Amino acid sequence: MSSAAPQPEDRTPLGPLVSNEPATTVEGAERRQTPRLAGGPPISVIGLTATVYDISRGGICLQLEVPVKPGDRYRLNLLDELEGSTQVLATEVVWSGGGRAGFRWIFLTPEQDAWLAARFQAWLHAVEGTLPL
């Protein structure tokens, strides 16, 4: 894989942000509103030298070799390592430091949200070693 940085989206205004997570005004407070799957979830990012640290319905945390800045927007091409499907999702960097960065999903279509919801459940079951209901 290449060690290139994620490619920023066009810097033209994209209108009001639509996010799956409500923002908080408390500096440094935990903002996550959805459960996360950590410890090597079965997902990777195509075309980017990065390790998925954790993922949730609200976003993804990556260990990166290149710096990114809060507010930058990227399209990440996710590969589900369980079934081989891919999905390109728009993200915004929420925080970065120590070689890691937290990205939140933005502008998800209903189809992208449904893919993420279904795959998150499958990843959760795979990591826990349980069968889906």
N, CA, C and O atoms as CSV, one atom per row, in Angstrom:
chain,resi,resn,atom,element,x,y,z
A,1,MET,N,N,0.830,-1.185,0.000
A,1,MET,CA,C,0.000,0.000,0.000
A,1,MET,C,C,0.868,1.240,0.000
A,1,MET,O,O,2.008,1.208,0.465
A,2,SER,N,N,0.350,2.298,-0.505
A,2,SER,CA,C,1.074,3.561,-0.532
A,2,SER,C,C,0.945,4.261,0.805
A,2,SER,O,O,-0.005,4.034,1.554
A,3,SER,N,N,1.917,5.116,1.093
A,3,SER,CA,C,1.841,5.867,2.342
A,3,SER,C,C,1.295,7.260,2.103
A,3,SER,O,O,1.517,8.162,2.911
A,4,ALA,N,N,0.590,7.444,1.014
A,4,ALA,CA,C,0.019,8.751,0.697
A,4,ALA,C,C,-1.073,9.117,1.692
A,4,ALA,O,O,-1.742,8.259,2.269
A,5,ALA,N,N,-1.223,10.408,1.866
A,5,ALA,CA,C,-2.278,10.908,2.750
A,5,ALA,C,C,-3.625,10.685,2.100
A,5,ALA,O,O,-3.711,10.583,0.876
A,6,PRO,N,N,-4.696,10.605,2.906
A,6,PRO,CA,C,-6.021,10.567,2.307
A,6,PRO,C,C,-6.195,11.818,1.471
A,6,PRO,O,O,-5.671,12.875,1.824
A,7,GLN,N,N,-6.911,11.719,0.387
A,7,GLN,CA,C,-7.090,12.862,-0.495
A,7,GLN,C,C,-8.224,13.753,-0.007
A,7,GLN,O,O,-9.360,13.297,0.115
A,8,PRO,N,N,-7.924,15.032,0.276
A,8,PRO,CA,C,-8.984,15.918,0.757
A,8,PRO,C,C,-10.036,16.130,-0.314
A,8,PRO,O,O,-9.744,16.126,-1.510
A,9,GLU,N,N,-11.234,16.310,0.129
A,9,GLU,CA,C,-12.306,16.671,-0.775
A,9,GLU,C,C,-12.100,18.094,-1.229
A,9,GLU,O,O,-11.293,18.828,-0.658
A,10,ASP,N,N,-12.811,18.475,-2.231
A,10,ASP,CA,C,-12.812,19.855,-2.688
A,10,ASP,C,C,-13.119,20.758,-1.497
A,10,ASP,O,O,-14.005,20.449,-0.701
A,11,ARG,N,N,-12.412,21.844,-1.370
A,11,ARG,CA,C,-12.561,22.739,-0.227
A,11,ARG,C,C,-13.738,23.698,-0.359
A,11,ARG,O,O,-13.896,24.583,0.482
A,12,THR,N,N,-14.560,23.550,-1.378
A,12,THR,CA,C,-15.722,24.420,-1.491
A,12,THR,C,C,-16.698,24.092,-0.381
A,12,THR,O,O,-16.788,22.937,0.037
A,13,PRO,N,N,-17.441,25.091,0.112
A,13,PRO,CA,C,-18.389,24.821,1.202
A,13,PRO,C,C,-19.371,23.724,0.814
A,13,PRO,O,O,-19.901,23.701,-0.297
A,14,LEU,N,N,-19.599,22.821,1.753
A,14,LEU,CA,C,-20.508,21.705,1.514
A,14,LEU,C,C,-21.850,21.891,2.194
A,14,LEU,O,O,-22.658,20.964,2.233
A,15,GLY,N,N,-22.100,23.081,2.731
A,15,GLY,CA,C,-23.358,23.324,3.413
A,15,GLY,C,C,-23.273,22.855,4.847
A,15,GLY,O,O,-22.200,22.473,5.314
A,16,PRO,N,N,-24.410,22.877,5.563
A,16,PRO,CA,C,-24.388,22.490,6.969
A,16,PRO,C,C,-23.973,21.033,7.122
A,16,PRO,O,O,-24.350,20.177,6.322
A,17,LEU,N,N,-23.196,20.768,8.157
A,17,LEU,CA,C,-22.763,19.403,8.424
A,17,LEU,C,C,-23.920,18.555,8.912
A,17,LEU,O,O,-24.732,18.994,9.726
A,18,VAL,N,N,-23.983,17.368,8.419
A,18,VAL,CA,C,-24.934,16.377,8.907
A,18,VAL,C,C,-24.099,15.289,9.539
A,18,VAL,O,O,-23.270,14.675,8.865
A,19,SER,N,N,-24.297,15.039,10.810
A,19,SER,CA,C,-23.479,14.077,11.521
A,19,SER,C,C,-24.356,13.089,12.270
A,19,SER,O,O,-25.498,13.382,12.621
A,20,ASN,N,N,-23.800,11.929,12.500
A,20,ASN,CA,C,-24.490,10.917,13.297
A,20,ASN,C,C,-24.280,11.142,14.783
A,20,ASN,O,O,-24.926,10.484,15.599
A,21,GLU,N,N,-23.391,12.058,15.155
A,21,GLU,CA,C,-23.077,12.280,16.563
A,21,GLU,C,C,-23.331,13.734,16.933
A,21,GLU,O,O,-22.840,14.633,16.249
A,22,PRO,N,N,-24.079,13.986,17.990
A,22,PRO,CA,C,-24.230,15.364,18.437
A,22,PRO,C,C,-22.917,15.872,19.005
A,22,PRO,O,O,-22.187,15.139,19.672
A,23,ALA,N,N,-22.628,17.133,18.733
A,23,ALA,CA,C,-21.392,17.727,19.247
A,23,ALA,C,C,-21.564,18.065,20.718
A,23,ALA,O,O,-22.684,18.212,21.208
A,24,THR,N,N,-20.441,18.187,21.415
A,24,THR,CA,C,-20.456,18.621,22.794
A,24,THR,C,C,-19.552,19.835,22.914
A,24,THR,O,O,-18.606,19.980,22.140
A,25,THR,N,N,-19.827,20.701,23.863
A,25,THR,CA,C,-19.010,21.893,24.024
A,25,THR,C,C,-17.998,21.735,25.147
A,25,THR,O,O,-17.243,22.667,25.423
A,26,VAL,N,N,-17.964,20.595,25.792
A,26,VAL,CA,C,-17.029,20.372,26.879
A,26,VAL,C,C,-15.696,19.925,26.285
A,26,VAL,O,O,-15.602,18.850,25.693
A,27,GLU,N,N,-14.659,20.763,26.447
A,27,GLU,CA,C,-13.340,20.464,25.890
A,27,GLU,C,C,-12.786,19.171,26.475
A,27,GLU,O,O,-12.745,18.991,27.692
A,28,GLY,N,N,-12.359,18.270,25.586
A,28,GLY,CA,C,-11.728,17.036,26.025
A,28,GLY,C,C,-12.689,15.968,26.519
A,28,GLY,O,O,-12.248,14.883,26.898
A,29,ALA,N,N,-13.976,16.238,26.526
A,29,ALA,CA,C,-14.943,15.262,27.031
A,29,ALA,C,C,-15.193,14.188,25.973
A,29,ALA,O,O,-15.006,14.424,24.780
A,30,GLU,N,N,-15.606,13.036,26.414
A,30,GLU,CA,C,-15.981,11.958,25.521
A,30,GLU,C,C,-17.214,12.378,24.741
A,30,GLU,O,O,-18.245,12.695,25.333
A,31,ARG,N,N,-17.117,12.383,23.423
A,31,ARG,CA,C,-18.237,12.819,22.580
A,31,ARG,C,C,-18.972,11.655,21.936
A,31,ARG,O,O,-20.031,11.847,21.338
A,32,ARG,N,N,-18.431,10.469,22.050
A,32,ARG,CA,C,-19.006,9.322,21.357
A,32,ARG,C,C,-20.406,9.031,21.875
A,32,ARG,O,O,-20.631,8.946,23.083
A,33,GLN,N,N,-21.332,8.882,20.958
A,33,GLN,CA,C,-22.713,8.577,21.307
A,33,GLN,C,C,-23.123,7.184,20.850
A,33,GLN,O,O,-24.242,6.742,21.107
A,34,THR,N,N,-22.212,6.494,20.170
A,34,THR,CA,C,-22.510,5.161,19.657
A,34,THR,C,C,-21.427,4.195,20.113
A,34,THR,O,O,-20.291,4.614,20.335
A,35,PRO,N,N,-21.750,2.912,20.259
A,35,PRO,CA,C,-20.732,1.940,20.675
A,35,PRO,C,C,-19.629,1.836,19.628
A,35,PRO,O,O,-19.870,2.039,18.438
A,36,ARG,N,N,-18.422,1.518,20.078
A,36,ARG,CA,C,-17.323,1.358,19.138
A,36,ARG,C,C,-16.803,-0.068,19.203
A,36,ARG,O,O,-16.964,-0.770,20.201
A,37,LEU,N,N,-16.179,-0.471,18.115
A,37,LEU,CA,C,-15.579,-1.786,18.001
A,37,LEU,C,C,-14.074,-1.573,17.866
A,37,LEU,O,O,-13.602,-1.043,16.860
A,38,ALA,N,N,-13.330,-1.986,18.882
A,38,ALA,CA,C,-11.882,-1.787,18.905
A,38,ALA,C,C,-11.171,-3.135,18.843
A,38,ALA,O,O,-11.809,-4.182,18.737
A,39,GLY,N,N,-9.855,-3.096,18.911
A,39,GLY,CA,C,-9.081,-4.333,18.979
A,39,GLY,C,C,-8.964,-5.053,17.656
A,39,GLY,O,O,-9.069,-6.278,17.605
A,40,GLY,N,N,-8.748,-4.318,16.593
A,40,GLY,CA,C,-8.551,-4.947,15.288
A,40,GLY,C,C,-9.835,-5.367,14.601
A,40,GLY,O,O,-9.992,-6.533,14.238
A,41,PRO,N,N,-10.769,-4.418,14.415
A,41,PRO,CA,C,-11.993,-4.787,13.701
A,41,PRO,C,C,-11.664,-5.248,12.279
A,41,PRO,O,O,-10.687,-4.777,11.697
A,42,PRO,N,N,-12.456,-6.156,11.712
A,42,PRO,CA,C,-12.153,-6.726,10.391
A,42,PRO,C,C,-12.488,-5.770,9.249
A,42,PRO,O,O,-13.360,-6.040,8.423
A,43,ILE,N,N,-11.776,-4.654,9.225
A,43,ILE,CA,C,-12.001,-3.632,8.201
A,43,ILE,C,C,-10.683,-2.940,7.930
A,43,ILE,O,O,-9.854,-2.789,8.827
A,44,SER,N,N,-10.491,-2.520,6.686
A,44,SER,CA,C,-9.287,-1.774,6.335
A,44,SER,C,C,-9.671,-0.650,5.389
A,44,SER,O,O,-10.791,-0.594,4.881
A,45,VAL,N,N,-8.709,0.249,5.164
A,45,VAL,CA,C,-8.915,1.374,4.262
A,45,VAL,C,C,-8.057,1.124,3.033
A,45,VAL,O,O,-6.839,0.979,3.138
A,46,ILE,N,N,-8.694,1.073,1.868
A,46,ILE,CA,C,-7.996,0.806,0.608
A,46,ILE,C,C,-7.220,2.048,0.176
A,46,ILE,O,O,-7.728,3.167,0.250
A,47,GLY,N,N,-5.976,1.834,-0.278
A,47,GLY,CA,C,-5.173,2.911,-0.828
A,47,GLY,C,C,-4.546,3.826,0.192
A,47,GLY,O,O,-4.095,4.918,-0.152
A,48,LEU,N,N,-4.506,3.408,1.430
A,48,LEU,CA,C,-3.976,4.250,2.493
A,48,LEU,C,C,-3.223,3.375,3.486
A,48,LEU,O,O,-3.736,2.346,3.927
A,49,THR,N,N,-2.020,3.779,3.834
A,49,THR,CA,C,-1.285,3.061,4.867
A,49,THR,C,C,-1.828,3.528,6.207
A,49,THR,O,O,-1.437,4.573,6.727
A,50,ALA,N,N,-2.720,2.747,6.740
A,50,ALA,CA,C,-3.384,3.092,7.999
A,50,ALA,C,C,-3.858,1.809,8.656
A,50,ALA,O,O,-4.136,0.812,7.989
A,51,THR,N,N,-3.944,1.856,9.965
A,51,THR,CA,C,-4.504,0.758,10.740
A,51,THR,C,C,-5.782,1.255,11.388
A,51,THR,O,O,-5.807,2.323,11.999
A,52,VAL,N,N,-6.842,0.473,11.249
A,52,VAL,CA,C,-8.103,0.842,11.898
A,52,VAL,C,C,-7.955,0.543,13.384
A,52,VAL,O,O,-7.818,-0.612,13.787
A,53,TYR,N,N,-7.984,1.582,14.179
A,53,TYR,CA,C,-7.862,1.464,15.632
A,53,TYR,C,C,-9.201,1.080,16.241
A,53,TYR,O,O,-9.283,0.172,17.068
A,54,ASP,N,N,-10.259,1.789,15.819
A,54,ASP,CA,C,-11.618,1.415,16.195
A,54,ASP,C,C,-12.590,2.016,15.196
A,54,ASP,O,O,-12.234,2.895,14.411
A,55,ILE,N,N,-13.813,1.531,15.238
A,55,ILE,CA,C,-14.860,2.007,14.335
A,55,ILE,C,C,-16.182,1.974,15.089
A,55,ILE,O,O,-16.399,1.128,15.957
A,56,SER,N,N,-17.057,2.908,14.743
A,56,SER,CA,C,-18.403,2.941,15.319
A,56,SER,C,C,-19.362,3.406,14.237
A,56,SER,O,O,-18.950,3.735,13.124
A,57,ARG,N,N,-20.628,3.429,14.568
A,57,ARG,CA,C,-21.620,3.957,13.642
A,57,ARG,C,C,-21.433,5.458,13.450
A,57,ARG,O,O,-21.963,6.031,12.497
A,58,GLY,N,N,-20.683,6.100,14.347
A,58,GLY,CA,C,-20.457,7.536,14.253
A,58,GLY,C,C,-19.170,7.932,13.565
A,58,GLY,O,O,-19.035,9.076,13.132
A,59,GLY,N,N,-18.202,7.001,13.448
A,59,GLY,CA,C,-16.938,7.363,12.814
A,59,GLY,C,C,-15.893,6.280,12.955
A,59,GLY,O,O,-16.194,5.139,13.307
A,60,ILE,N,N,-14.646,6.662,12.671
A,60,ILE,CA,C,-13.541,5.714,12.648
A,60,ILE,C,C,-12.293,6.391,13.195
A,60,ILE,O,O,-12.081,7.585,12.984
A,61,CYS,N,N,-11.468,5.621,13.897
A,61,CYS,CA,C,-10.180,6.109,14.386
A,61,CYS,C,C,-9.101,5.330,13.651
A,61,CYS,O,O,-9.112,4.099,13.631
A,62,LEU,N,N,-8.165,6.060,13.045
A,62,LEU,CA,C,-7.090,5.440,12.281
A,62,LEU,C,C,-5.734,5.785,12.866
A,62,LEU,O,O,-5.509,6.902,13.330
A,63,GLN,N,N,-4.837,4.815,12.840
A,63,GLN,CA,C,-3.424,5.040,13.104
A,63,GLN,C,C,-2.832,5.347,11.738
A,63,GLN,O,O,-2.880,4.511,10.835
A,64,LEU,N,N,-2.267,6.555,11.580
A,64,LEU,CA,C,-1.801,7.030,10.272
A,64,LEU,C,C,-0.311,7.306,10.271
A,64,LEU,O,O,0.280,7.607,11.308
A,65,GLU,N,N,0.292,7.199,9.091
A,65,GLU,CA,C,1.695,7.560,8.927
A,65,GLU,C,C,1.855,9.001,8.466
A,65,GLU,O,O,2.965,9.532,8.479
A,66,VAL,N,N,0.781,9.630,8.066
A,66,VAL,CA,C,0.826,11.013,7.592
A,66,VAL,C,C,-0.106,11.863,8.442
A,66,VAL,O,O,-1.143,11.377,8.893
A,67,PRO,N,N,0.246,13.128,8.666
A,67,PRO,CA,C,-0.602,13.972,9.506
A,67,PRO,C,C,-1.862,14.441,8.783
A,67,PRO,O,O,-1.868,14.635,7.567
A,68,VAL,N,N,-2.916,14.616,9.555
A,68,VAL,CA,C,-4.159,15.229,9.077
A,68,VAL,C,C,-4.554,16.283,10.106
A,68,VAL,O,O,-4.095,16.246,11.248
A,69,LYS,N,N,-5.407,17.222,9.700
A,69,LYS,CA,C,-5.804,18.311,10.594
A,69,LYS,C,C,-7.304,18.264,10.858
A,69,LYS,O,O,-8.083,17.940,9.962
A,70,PRO,N,N,-7.716,18.586,12.092
A,70,PRO,CA,C,-9.145,18.694,12.371
A,70,PRO,C,C,-9.810,19.662,11.385
A,70,PRO,O,O,-9.284,20.733,11.082
A,71,GLY,N,N,-10.967,19.252,10.906
A,71,GLY,CA,C,-11.702,20.041,9.936
A,71,GLY,C,C,-11.490,19.584,8.503
A,71,GLY,O,O,-12.325,19.858,7.642
A,72,ASP,N,N,-10.371,18.881,8.225
A,72,ASP,CA,C,-10.142,18.358,6.879
A,72,ASP,C,C,-11.192,17.288,6.582
A,72,ASP,O,O,-11.630,16.559,7.471
A,73,ARG,N,N,-11.580,17.216,5.316
A,73,ARG,CA,C,-12.570,16.223,4.891
A,73,ARG,C,C,-11.953,15.273,3.890
A,73,ARG,O,O,-11.204,15.682,3.003
A,74,TYR,N,N,-12.279,13.992,4.043
A,74,TYR,CA,C,-11.732,12.949,3.182
A,74,TYR,C,C,-12.813,11.947,2.830
A,74,TYR,O,O,-13.794,11.779,3.554
A,75,ARG,N,N,-12.607,11.283,1.695
A,75,ARG,CA,C,-13.430,10.132,1.342
A,75,ARG,C,C,-12.560,8.903,1.595
A,75,ARG,O,O,-11.490,8.754,1.005
A,76,LEU,N,N,-13.032,8.027,2.479
A,76,LEU,CA,C,-12.296,6.814,2.808
A,76,LEU,C,C,-12.973,5.619,2.148
A,76,LEU,O,O,-14.186,5.440,2.261
A,77,ASN,N,N,-12.178,4.806,1.457
A,77,ASN,CA,C,-12.676,3.608,0.798
A,77,ASN,C,C,-12.469,2.435,1.749
A,77,ASN,O,O,-11.357,1.927,1.887
A,78,LEU,N,N,-13.541,2.012,2.401
A,78,LEU,CA,C,-13.483,0.949,3.412
A,78,LEU,C,C,-13.668,-0.422,2.780
A,78,LEU,O,O,-14.520,-0.607,1.911
A,79,LEU,N,N,-12.869,-1.374,3.221
A,79,LEU,CA,C,-12.979,-2.762,2.795
A,79,LEU,C,C,-13.415,-3.601,3.974
A,79,LEU,O,O,-12.722,-3.671,4.989
A,80,ASP,N,N,-14.568,-4.239,3.838
A,80,ASP,CA,C,-15.044,-5.186,4.848
A,80,ASP,C,C,-14.307,-6.491,4.611
A,80,ASP,O,O,-14.540,-7.167,3.609
A,81,GLU,N,N,-13.420,-6.849,5.525
A,81,GLU,CA,C,-12.590,-8.041,5.357
A,81,GLU,C,C,-13.364,-9.338,5.586
A,81,GLU,O,O,-12.850,-10.417,5.290
A,82,LEU,N,N,-14.575,-9.257,6.099
A,82,LEU,CA,C,-15.389,-10.467,6.286
A,82,LEU,C,C,-16.037,-10.914,4.992
A,82,LEU,O,O,-16.014,-12.100,4.661
A,83,GLU,N,N,-16.615,-9.973,4.257
A,83,GLU,CA,C,-17.346,-10.351,3.046
A,83,GLU,C,C,-16.749,-9.775,1.775
A,83,GLU,O,O,-17.194,-10.111,0.678
A,84,GLY,N,N,-15.742,-8.907,1.904
A,84,GLY,CA,C,-15.081,-8.359,0.724
A,84,GLY,C,C,-15.770,-7.172,0.088
A,84,GLY,O,O,-15.318,-6.692,-0.952
A,85,SER,N,N,-16.848,-6.682,0.676
A,85,SER,CA,C,-17.524,-5.523,0.101
A,85,SER,C,C,-16.768,-4.250,0.452
A,85,SER,O,O,-16.019,-4.206,1.427
A,86,THR,N,N,-16.972,-3.222,-0.352
A,86,THR,CA,C,-16.344,-1.928,-0.099
A,86,THR,C,C,-17.407,-0.844,-0.081
A,86,THR,O,O,-18.503,-1.002,-0.619
A,87,GLN,N,N,-17.048,0.261,0.555
A,87,GLN,CA,C,-17.946,1.413,0.623
A,87,GLN,C,C,-17.076,2.655,0.788
A,87,GLN,O,O,-16.189,2.690,1.640
A,88,VAL,N,N,-17.335,3.674,-0.033
A,88,VAL,CA,C,-16.637,4.946,0.096
A,88,VAL,C,C,-17.517,5.865,0.930
A,88,VAL,O,O,-18.665,6.134,0.577
A,89,LEU,N,N,-16.959,6.347,2.052
A,89,LEU,CA,C,-17.717,7.200,2.971
A,89,LEU,C,C,-16.990,8.533,3.161
A,89,LEU,O,O,-15.769,8.575,3.309
A,90,ALA,N,N,-17.762,9.613,3.155
A,90,ALA,CA,C,-17.211,10.942,3.425
A,90,ALA,C,C,-16.990,11.097,4.923
A,90,ALA,O,O,-17.815,10.674,5.734
A,91,THR,N,N,-15.858,11.712,5.280
A,91,THR,CA,C,-15.509,11.890,6.685
A,91,THR,C,C,-14.967,13.286,6.918
A,91,THR,O,O,-14.585,13.998,5.989
A,92,GLU,N,N,-14.946,13.653,8.195
A,92,GLU,CA,C,-14.299,14.886,8.621
A,92,GLU,C,C,-13.423,14.556,9.824
A,92,GLU,O,O,-13.847,13.841,10.733
A,93,VAL,N,N,-12.202,15.079,9.823
A,93,VAL,CA,C,-11.292,14.865,10.945
A,93,VAL,C,C,-11.802,15.663,12.138
A,93,VAL,O,O,-11.988,16.876,12.043
A,94,VAL,N,N,-12.028,14.988,13.255
A,94,VAL,CA,C,-12.501,15.622,14.478
A,94,VAL,C,C,-11.316,15.950,15.385
A,94,VAL,O,O,-11.292,17.003,16.024
A,95,TRP,N,N,-10.340,15.051,15.440
A,95,TRP,CA,C,-9.156,15.262,16.266
A,95,TRP,C,C,-7.997,14.488,15.657
A,95,TRP,O,O,-8.198,13.534,14.906
A,96,SER,N,N,-6.785,14.909,15.991
A,96,SER,CA,C,-5.611,14.140,15.588
A,96,SER,C,C,-4.499,14.379,16.595
A,96,SER,O,O,-4.418,15.445,17.205
A,97,GLY,N,N,-3.651,13.389,16.763
A,97,GLY,CA,C,-2.516,13.484,17.678
A,97,GLY,C,C,-1.921,12.124,17.945
A,97,GLY,O,O,-2.625,11.115,17.919
A,98,GLY,N,N,-0.626,12.092,18.202
A,98,GLY,CA,C,0.037,10.842,18.535
A,98,GLY,C,C,-0.011,9.805,17.433
A,98,GLY,O,O,0.012,8.606,17.710
A,99,GLY,N,N,-0.078,10.253,16.177
A,99,GLY,CA,C,-0.116,9.319,15.060
A,99,GLY,C,C,-1.492,8.737,14.776
A,99,GLY,O,O,-1.636,7.895,13.890
A,100,ARG,N,N,-2.497,9.172,15.510
A,100,ARG,CA,C,-3.873,8.707,15.295
A,100,ARG,C,C,-4.757,9.894,14.952
A,100,ARG,O,O,-4.413,11.046,15.215
A,101,ALA,N,N,-5.903,9.587,14.358
A,101,ALA,CA,C,-6.891,10.625,14.054
A,101,ALA,C,C,-8.284,10.033,14.129
A,101,ALA,O,O,-8.509,8.886,13.744
A,102,GLY,N,N,-9.213,10.829,14.630
A,102,GLY,CA,C,-10.614,10.441,14.696
A,102,GLY,C,C,-11.386,11.153,13.592
A,102,GLY,O,O,-11.329,12.376,13.461
A,103,PHE,N,N,-12.105,10.368,12.808
A,103,PHE,CA,C,-12.908,10.881,11.701
A,103,PHE,C,C,-14.374,10.597,11.998
A,103,PHE,O,O,-14.702,9.518,12.492
A,104,ARG,N,N,-15.249,11.532,11.711
A,104,ARG,CA,C,-16.686,11.245,11.819
A,104,ARG,C,C,-17.254,11.136,10.415
A,104,ARG,O,O,-16.799,11.796,9.480
A,105,TRP,N,N,-18.268,10.277,10.297
A,105,TRP,CA,C,-18.961,10.123,9.012
A,105,TRP,C,C,-19.780,11.384,8.772
A,105,TRP,O,O,-20.392,11.913,9.700
A,106,ILE,N,N,-19.795,11.859,7.555
A,106,ILE,CA,C,-20.634,13.000,7.194
A,106,ILE,C,C,-21.373,12.691,5.902
A,106,ILE,O,O,-20.887,11.939,5.057
A,107,PHE,N,N,-22.526,13.267,5.766
A,107,PHE,CA,C,-23.321,13.183,4.534
A,107,PHE,C,C,-23.608,11.753,4.088
A,107,PHE,O,O,-23.596,11.462,2.892
A,108,LEU,N,N,-23.869,10.856,5.048
A,108,LEU,CA,C,-24.189,9.475,4.679
A,108,LEU,C,C,-25.518,9.416,3.952
A,108,LEU,O,O,-26.498,10.022,4.386
A,109,THR,N,N,-25.555,8.690,2.849
A,109,THR,CA,C,-26.821,8.423,2.180
A,109,THR,C,C,-27.532,7.320,2.968
A,109,THR,O,O,-26.896,6.640,3.772
A,110,PRO,N,N,-28.826,7.132,2.755
A,110,PRO,CA,C,-29.510,6.021,3.434
A,110,PRO,C,C,-28.872,4.663,3.113
A,110,PRO,O,O,-28.820,3.784,3.973
A,111,GLU,N,N,-28.387,4.493,1.879
A,111,GLU,CA,C,-27.755,3.233,1.496
A,111,GLU,C,C,-26.425,3.035,2.235
A,111,GLU,O,O,-26.125,1.930,2.686
A,112,GLN,N,N,-25.632,4.101,2.357
A,112,GLN,CA,C,-24.369,4.002,3.089
A,112,GLN,C,C,-24.618,3.719,4.568
A,112,GLN,O,O,-23.919,2.909,5.177
A,113,ASP,N,N,-25.606,4.382,5.136
A,113,ASP,CA,C,-25.931,4.163,6.539
A,113,ASP,C,C,-26.396,2.725,6.769
A,113,ASP,O,O,-26.031,2.105,7.768
A,114,ALA,N,N,-27.200,2.197,5.846
A,114,ALA,CA,C,-27.672,0.816,5.965
A,114,ALA,C,C,-26.498,-0.166,5.857
A,114,ALA,O,O,-26.448,-1.146,6.599
A,115,TRP,N,N,-25.556,0.087,4.940
A,115,TRP,CA,C,-24.368,-0.764,4.811
A,115,TRP,C,C,-23.580,-0.748,6.115
A,115,TRP,O,O,-23.197,-1.797,6.633
A,116,LEU,N,N,-23.346,0.438,6.633
A,116,LEU,CA,C,-22.573,0.580,7.868
A,116,LEU,C,C,-23.273,-0.123,9.038
A,116,LEU,O,O,-22.618,-0.800,9.830
A,117,ALA,N,N,-24.579,0.031,9.150
A,117,ALA,CA,C,-25.336,-0.608,10.233
A,117,ALA,C,C,-25.244,-2.129,10.139
A,117,ALA,O,O,-24.988,-2.803,11.136
A,118,ALA,N,N,-25.450,-2.658,8.955
A,118,ALA,CA,C,-25.415,-4.115,8.769
A,118,ALA,C,C,-24.015,-4.663,9.003
A,118,ALA,O,O,-23.845,-5.674,9.684
A,119,ARG,N,N,-23.018,-3.999,8.441
A,119,ARG,CA,C,-21.648,-4.478,8.583
A,119,ARG,C,C,-21.155,-4.338,10.011
A,119,ARG,O,O,-20.414,-5.196,10.492
A,120,PHE,N,N,-21.551,-3.270,10.704
A,120,PHE,CA,C,-21.125,-3.096,12.092
A,120,PHE,C,C,-21.610,-4.271,12.933
A,120,PHE,O,O,-20.858,-4.796,13.754
A,121,GLN,N,N,-22.841,-4.682,12.738
A,121,GLN,CA,C,-23.364,-5.836,13.486
A,121,GLN,C,C,-22.578,-7.099,13.162
A,121,GLN,O,O,-22.267,-7.882,14.059
A,122,ALA,N,N,-22.254,-7.304,11.888
A,122,ALA,CA,C,-21.478,-8.483,11.494
A,122,ALA,C,C,-20.076,-8.438,12.108
A,122,ALA,O,O,-19.578,-9.459,12.582
A,123,TRP,N,N,-19.433,-7.254,12.103
A,123,TRP,CA,C,-18.094,-7.118,12.697
A,123,TRP,C,C,-18.148,-7.396,14.191
A,123,TRP,O,O,-17.273,-8.062,14.744
A,124,LEU,N,N,-19.183,-6.878,14.834
A,124,LEU,CA,C,-19.345,-7.084,16.269
A,124,LEU,C,C,-19.465,-8.572,16.590
A,124,LEU,O,O,-18.814,-9.067,17.510
A,125,HIS,N,N,-20.298,-9.283,15.829
A,125,HIS,CA,C,-20.466,-10.721,16.041
A,125,HIS,C,C,-19.174,-11.476,15.756
A,125,HIS,O,O,-18.852,-12.435,16.457
A,126,ALA,N,N,-18.429,-11.054,14.733
A,126,ALA,CA,C,-17.172,-11.732,14.398
A,126,ALA,C,C,-16.154,-11.565,15.516
A,126,ALA,O,O,-15.471,-12.520,15.884
A,127,VAL,N,N,-16.052,-10.367,16.050
A,127,VAL,CA,C,-15.088,-10.106,17.119
A,127,VAL,C,C,-15.496,-10.812,18.404
A,127,VAL,O,O,-14.643,-11.313,19.137
A,128,GLU,N,N,-16.803,-10.854,18.682
A,128,GLU,CA,C,-17.293,-11.495,19.918
A,128,GLU,C,C,-17.387,-13.002,19.774
A,128,GLU,O,O,-17.519,-13.712,20.770
A,129,GLY,N,N,-17.318,-13.506,18.528
A,129,GLY,CA,C,-17.432,-14.945,18.303
A,129,GLY,C,C,-18.841,-15.451,18.458
A,129,GLY,O,O,-19.044,-16.616,18.798
A,130,THR,N,N,-19.836,-14.590,18.214
A,130,THR,CA,C,-21.225,-14.996,18.293
A,130,THR,C,C,-21.853,-14.986,16.912
A,130,THR,O,O,-21.318,-14.380,15.983
A,131,LEU,N,N,-22.963,-15.644,16.781
A,131,LEU,CA,C,-23.705,-15.649,15.519
A,131,LEU,C,C,-24.768,-14.556,15.549
A,131,LEU,O,O,-25.392,-14.318,16.582
A,132,PRO,N,N,-24.973,-13.884,14.397
A,132,PRO,CA,C,-26.042,-12.873,14.353
A,132,PRO,C,C,-27.404,-13.528,14.501
A,132,PRO,O,O,-27.610,-14.679,14.118
A,133,LEU,N,N,-28.335,-12.758,15.070
A,133,LEU,CA,C,-29.700,-13.275,15.249
A,133,LEU,C,C,-30.471,-13.187,13.974
A,133,LEU,O,O,-31.638,-13.575,13.930
